[in-house]
């Protein structure tokens, strides 16, 4: 017996194919944004101000470390995977310091140029955007040098550039500076096993200075290693938070990503199933939380909190969790205005067929 409702039912089921494709794409984008993109990003626009607030260094002293960091910007971020590592790691401080080290690694050329320019001119006043960029370019040439001849040429060029800003330095000797730069280069290459980078150059010099002042004597070639092994009186990250807070945070982030991943699997596999309908209530219930926690909450807290320093910290925060938030809103729109009318027709046709 021919039932026109069966043909109508098959047509309605086929209409769900593009719906499922869109839902699968939204789910995939949301899950990967939660896991891989910054859920929490702190943008510090002046490292010298941060040092002045939280360091025992005499920032009024001429050419102090804080002086050389004036106006230097750094961005530190944590993705969902970073939160998971913090939560399930036995050493969350090492994980956090590793991320901070990666942020400073991006500033290696700028930091090295400021140190060298201050050394050449005898004052941090020589550090301008133009002068720093010229030294950064010279350091990049030195990093790419392939043999001794290219190394010597790059060091000679770097010494010449520094010499342009050494007018106020009566003790400047171009030949001695070139020799000293070669020694610094050789020391860095020896510690790294044959390569040179601005990051390794800075870290080797800091490590060597610490060793001379009675430190551990270990030489580090990256900011991540250097920061993880610095002696500090600061309270550990784990002890400064409520018990198991990091574990709960890491588990929550993985859960939020997992609900989107589950929705992707349902949407994808139902493309090939006879019944292409599936539920998505779990994402509708939990899918907005990453955006609310990491995007909306800091924004609101920054507006209403009274403490000036805390408000400043919230003002530095941003997040890419809005991507999953946008996917969440789009999912509701697809569900209400596209999927639901089709599913309602399918349910109606199924009832008609069951009554025949």
N, C-alpha and C positions, 0 to 999 in steps of 0.2 A: 504494500500500500504506500502511496506517495504522500508524504507530509511536507507541505511547503515550509513549515516551521523549521525543518531540518536544514534546508538550504539557507534560510534566513539566519539560523544559528551559526552555520559555518561562515557566512559572510561577516557576521558580527565578531566572531572569533578572529577572523583575518584582520579586522580593523584594529585589534589589540596588538598586532605585530609592531607597527611604528610606535605605539605607546610604550611597549616593552623595551624597544631600542632606546628611546629617549630616557626612560627610567634607568636603564642599565648604564648609559653614559653619565647621567647625573650622579648615580651611585659611585661609579668609578672615580669621577673627578673629586667628589666629596671625600671618599676614603683616602685617596692619595694626598689630597691637600691636608688632611688631618695628620697623616703619618709623616709626610716629607717636607711640607712647607712650614714656615715659622708660625707656631701658635702664639708665641710670645716673643716680641722683638723690642729691645731697649736701644734707643738711639741717643748716644751721649754726644752733644755737639761741642763740648769743650772739656777735654781730659784734664787740663790744668785746674779748672774749677772743682772737678771731682777730687783731685789730689789735695787741693787746698782744704776741702771739707773733711776728708777722711784720712789724711796722712800726717805723720809727725815730722815730715820734711819741712825745713824752714823755707817756705815759699817766697819770703821776702828777699832771700839771698839772691844776688845776681847770678844768672845762668844756672839756677837750680833746676832739677828735673821738671818741676812744675812749670817753670818758665819756658822750657823747650817744648812743652806739650800744649802751649797756649793755642787755643782755637782748633786743636786736632780733634777730628770726629771719629767715633768708633761705633759700630753697630754689633750688638750681641743678640743672638737669637737662639731659641729652643724650638725644635720641631716635636711632633708627637713621638717619634722614635727616641728623641733625646729624653723626653719625660719618662718613657718606658725604661730607658737605660738608667736614669736616676732612681727610678722606683725599685728596680730589680737588681741593681748593682750593689756589691759589697762595699764599694768605695765611691759613693755619690759625689764627694768633693773632687775626686780625680776626674770624674766625668764632666762636672761643671767647669773646672779649671781648664780642661781640655778644650771646651767650647770657647771659653774666654781667650785661650791661647790662639785658637783659630781666628778669632776676631782681630787680635793684635797682629797676627801673621799678615793679614791683608794690608796693614799699615807699615810693614817692614821698610819699604823703600823710603817712605816719608820720615820715619823715625831715624833711619840711618843718615839721611840727608841733613836733618836738623842737627844731629850730633856732630857730623863732619863740618858743617858750616859754622857752628858755634866754636868748634876747635880752631878753625881757620881764622875767623874774625876776632876771636876772643870775646865775643858777645853774641847772644841769641838774636840781637837786632838785625843781624845779617840774613835771618831766615825770612824770606818772602816767598810768595807763590812761585815767582819766576826763578829765583835762585834755587829753591828746593827742587823744582822740576828738572833743572839742568843737572843737578847732582843725581837725581833719580835715574835720568837717562844714562848718565855715565856709569852708574852702578849696574844698570841693565846690560850695558855693553860688557862690563866686567863679568857678569854672570854667564854670558853666552860665549866668552872667550874659550877657544879650543886648544891653544898651545901657549908656550911661554912667551912667544913673540907677541901674540894678541893680548895676553895678560899684561905684559910690560907697556904696550901701547895704550891699553885701556887705563892703567894706573897713571901713566903720564898725562893722559887727557883729564883724568879726575883731579890730579894735582894742579894742573893748569887752571881748571875751573875754580877750585878752592882758592887758588892764589889770587883770583880776581876779587875776592872778598876779604883778603887778608891785609888790606891797607892799614888797619889799625893795630895790627899784631906785629910789634917790633921784632919779635923773635922768630918770625917766619923765615924758613929756609927751604926753598922749593926742592932742592936735592935731598935734604934730610926727610922732608915730608914724603917724598916719593919712596924713599927707602923704608920709612915707617909703614906706609900703606902696603908695601909689598910684604912686610913682615906680618901685618895683620891679615892679609890675604892668605899667606902660607899657613898661619896658625889656624885659620878657619877651615881651609882645605884639609889640613891634617886631621882635624877633629871630625869632619864630615865624611872622610874617606874618599876625597877627590873632587868634591863639588863645592861651589861657592854660591851663597845667596845672601841677600841683605839681612834676612831673618837670622841665619846662622851666624853672620858676622856680629850682629848685636848680641845674640845670646851667648856666644863664646866669650865676648869681652866682658859681659856682666858676670858670667860664671867665673872667669879668671879673676876679676876684681873681688868677688865674694870669697874665692879661695885664698887670696892674699890677706883678707881681713879675718881669716880664721874660720871660713866656712867648711863645707864638707869636702871640698876639693874636686867634686864632680863637675865635668864640663858638659853643658847641654847645648844642643844645636837648634832647638825650636822653643817657641814661647810656651807651648803646651807642656813640654818637659820642664822648662824653667819654673813655671808657675806651680806645677804639681809638686816640685821638690823644694820650694822656698819655705824657709822657716817662718811661721806666722803665729801670732797669739790670738788670731781671730777664732771665734767659735765655729765649729764645724757646721756644715749645712744641715746634716741629719739631726744634730743635737739642738739646733736653733728652732726646729719645727716640732709640732706635736708628734707623738709617737706614731709611726707608720704612715705619716702624711704623704711622704714621697711614694710609698708603695701604693696607697690608694689613688694618688694622682696618676701614676703610671698605668695602673689597671683601668682607671676610668677612661683615659685617653684611648687605650687599646680597645676598650668596649665600644666607645663611640665610633671608632673606625670600623669595628667588626660589624655593627648593625648595618652600616652602609654596604660593607662587603657582602653580607648575607643577602641584602636586597639585590645587589648586582647579580649574584648567583641565581636567585629566583627569577629575575627578569630575563637573564640570558637563557637559562635552560627551558623556561616556559615558551620561548620562541619556537622550540621544536616539539613542544607537547601539544596534544589534542586540545586540552583545556588551557588556555593561555592566561587565565585569571590567577591572581595570587594576592595575598594580603601584604600590607606595608605599614600596619599600625605601629610596629616597634620603632621604625624610623621616624614616623610622625610624632612619637612620644619622646624619643631621646635625641633626634637628629639636630635639634636647635641648641643643645647644651654647649658644644664647643664654642660657638659664636657668642652665646650669652656669657660664658665664663671668661673667655680670653679676650673678647672684643668689647662687649657691652659693659660688663661689670667694671673693668678698670676705667673706662670712660666716665661712667657715672660716679665712681668713687673719687676720681680726680676732681670732679666738680663740687662735691659736697664735703670732702675731708677738710678738716680745719688745720692740721699740722702742715706747715709750709714745705718742709723737706719731703714729707711723704707725698704731698700733692705734686711736688716737682718730679718725683720718681714716677708717679702715675702719668705725668705729662710726657715722659720719655717713652712710654709703652705704646706699642701698636701691635697689630696682629693680622695675619692673613686668614684667620678663621672665618672671615666674612665670606670666603669662597664656599665653604660648606653651608654657611647660613643662606647664601643665595641659592644653592642647590636645594636646600630645605624648602624655601619659599616656592621655587619652581616646581618641586615635587608636589606640593599642595595644589598648585594651580593645574598641573597636569592631571592629578587625581580627581579634583572636583569638576573641572570643566571639560575634560577629555575622556579619561578612563571611566569615571562613574556613570555617565550616560550610556556608554556601551555595555558596561557590566549590568546595568539595570535592565537593558533590553535582553541580554543573555539570560538573566534570571527569569524574566517574564516568559521567554520562549521555552526555557526548561520546564516551567510550571505548566505551560500549555501542552507540552509533549508528555509530561507525566500524567496528565488528566485524560489523555486520549487512549 
